[in-house]
Amino acid sequence: MARALVPLAEGFEEIEAVSIIDILRRGGVEVQSAYLPGEFATDLVTGANGITIQADGPLATVVVEEYDAIVLPGGWGGTNRLAEDPTAQRLLKEFAAAGKWVAAMCAAPYALHVAGVLSKRYTCYPGVEEQIRPEDRVADEKVVVDGKVITSQGPGTAICFALAIVRQLVGEESYRTVKEGTLSTWC
């Protein structure tokens, strides 16, 4: 069974995190959420809109070899913490170096950029590209898959983003089943 890690940093975008976890699980991916060490080191992580989600465990204990992908929800607060956190940055580099999938949406491609693992072609929430590489942002696609990196634009594209990850980790049949079952025909 495919496994994905979803780090939850204080200030994450709730719609994105829940959509990612839900769609991946529907698609047959085992998902583990993790909280960051430091100032907010607790399994109860509060998102950008005041919704608290209980993470499965600490990011500090993650073993890269046990996962197929790392998937970052956006939200500027969470993204900045992921970009500044040494553990998160180390893991992003290790996932990429091991040839595993690295995915981020909304503002979170910025954390990939800081880690040096963002692909040439990417998309993100409009305006975030100014902190990355504006000339390489693909503005007219909900989801961009470039090599082993998957990026997406924002809350309204979260289901499409997660479906793209299901397609890569589990395959076309699971992708179609979840897409049809969730009435996500716009993806």
C-alpha positions in Angstrom: 0.0 0.0 0.0 1.2 3.5 -0.9 2.0 5.8 2.1 2.0 9.6 2.2 3.2 12.0 4.9 1.2 15.2 5.4 3.0 17.7 7.7 0.7 20.1 9.5 2.3 23.3 10.6 0.5 25.9 12.7 -1.4 28.2 10.2 -2.0 25.5 7.6 -4.9 25.8 5.2 -7.6 23.5 6.6 -9.6 22.9 3.4 -6.4 21.7 1.7 -5.2 19.5 4.5 -8.5 17.7 5.0 -9.1 17.4 1.3 -5.7 15.9 0.8 -6.0 13.4 3.6 -9.6 12.4 2.7 -9.0 11.9 -1.1 -5.7 10.1 -0.6 -7.4 7.7 1.9 -10.3 7.1 -0.5 -7.8 6.3 -3.1 -6.1 3.6 -1.0 -3.2 5.6 0.2 -2.2 5.3 3.9 -1.8 8.8 5.2 0.1 9.9 8.3 -0.1 13.5 9.4 2.7 14.9 11.5 3.3 18.0 13.6 6.4 20.1 13.6 8.9 20.4 16.5 9.5 23.6 18.4 7.2 26.4 19.6 4.0 24.7 18.5 5.1 21.1 19.2 1.8 19.4 20.0 -0.4 16.9 18.1 -3.2 19.5 18.2 -2.4 21.8 15.3 -4.5 24.9 14.5 -5.0 26.0 11.0 -5.3 29.5 9.4 -9.0 29.7 10.1 -9.0 28.5 13.7 -9.8 24.8 13.1 -7.7 22.4 15.1 -6.7 19.0 13.8 -5.0 16.3 15.7 -1.9 15.1 13.9 -0.9 11.4 14.0 2.6 11.9 15.3 5.7 14.1 15.4 7.6 15.0 12.3 10.9 14.4 14.0 10.3 10.6 14.1 9.6 10.3 10.3 11.6 7.7 8.4 11.7 8.7 4.7 12.0 5.1 3.6 8.5 4.3 5.0 6.8 6.7 2.6 6.2 7.2 -1.1 5.3 10.9 -0.9 5.4 14.0 1.2 2.4 16.3 0.7 2.2 19.9 1.9 -1.0 21.8 2.3 -0.7 25.6 2.0 -1.6 28.6 4.1 1.1 31.3 4.6 1.5 30.6 8.3 2.1 26.9 7.9 4.2 27.4 4.8 6.5 29.9 6.5 6.9 27.4 9.4 7.7 24.6 6.9 10.2 26.8 5.1 11.9 27.8 8.3 11.8 24.4 10.1 15.1 22.4 9.8 13.3 19.1 10.2 10.8 19.8 7.5 13.5 21.2 5.1 15.7 18.1 5.7 12.8 15.8 5.0 11.9 17.6 1.8 15.5 17.2 0.6 15.6 13.5 1.6 12.3 12.7 -0.1 13.5 14.3 -3.3 17.0 12.7 -3.2 15.4 9.3 -2.7 13.3 9.8 -5.9 10.0 9.9 -3.9 7.0 12.2 -4.7 7.1 15.7 -3.3 3.9 17.7 -3.5 2.8 21.1 -2.3 -0.1 23.4 -3.0 -1.2 27.0 -2.5 1.7 28.9 -0.8 3.6 25.6 0.1 5.6 25.5 -3.2 7.6 28.2 -1.5 8.7 25.7 1.2 9.8 23.4 -1.7 11.7 26.3 -3.3 13.5 27.1 0.0 14.5 23.4 0.2 15.8 23.5 -3.4 13.4 20.7 -4.6 10.8 22.7 -6.5 10.6 21.6 -10.2 11.1 23.9 -13.1 7.4 24.0 -14.0 5.1 24.6 -11.0 1.9 26.4 -10.0 0.9 28.0 -6.7 -1.5 30.5 -5.2 -1.5 33.7 -7.3 1.2 36.1 -6.0 3.3 33.5 -4.2 5.3 33.0 -7.4 6.9 36.5 -6.6 8.7 34.7 -3.7 9.8 31.9 -6.0 10.4 32.2 -9.7 7.6 34.1 -11.4 8.7 33.2 -14.9 8.3 29.4 -14.3 4.8 29.5 -12.8 2.1 27.8 -14.9 -0.9 30.0 -14.2 -3.5 28.2 -16.4 -3.4 24.7 -14.9 -5.0 23.6 -11.6 -2.3 21.0 -11.0 1.2 20.7 -12.5 3.1 17.4 -12.5 6.8 17.9 -13.4 9.1 15.0 -12.8 8.4 13.8 -9.3 7.0 17.1 -8.1 3.2 17.9 -8.0 2.0 21.4 -7.3 -1.5 23.1 -7.2 -3.0 26.5 -6.9 -5.2 26.8 -3.8 -8.2 25.7 -1.7 -10.5 25.3 -4.8 -8.0 23.0 -6.5 -7.3 20.7 -3.4 -9.4 17.8 -4.6 -7.9 17.9 -8.1 -4.4 18.1 -6.4 -5.1 15.0 -4.2 -6.6 13.1 -7.2 -3.4 13.7 -9.2 -1.4 12.3 -6.2 -3.7 9.2 -6.1 -3.1 8.8 -9.9 0.7 8.8 -9.4 0.8 6.6 -6.2 -2.0 4.1 -6.9 -2.9 4.3 -10.5 -5.5 5.3 -13.1 -8.3 2.9 -11.8 -8.2 4.3 -8.3 -8.0 7.8 -9.6 -11.1 7.4 -11.8 -13.0 5.6 -9.0 -12.4 8.4 -6.5 -13.0 11.1 -9.1 -16.3 9.7 -10.1 -17.3 8.8 -6.5 -16.7 12.4 -5.3 -18.3 14.0 -8.4 -15.1 15.8 -9.1 -15.7 16.0 -12.9 -14.0 19.4 -13.1 -10.6 17.8 -12.3 
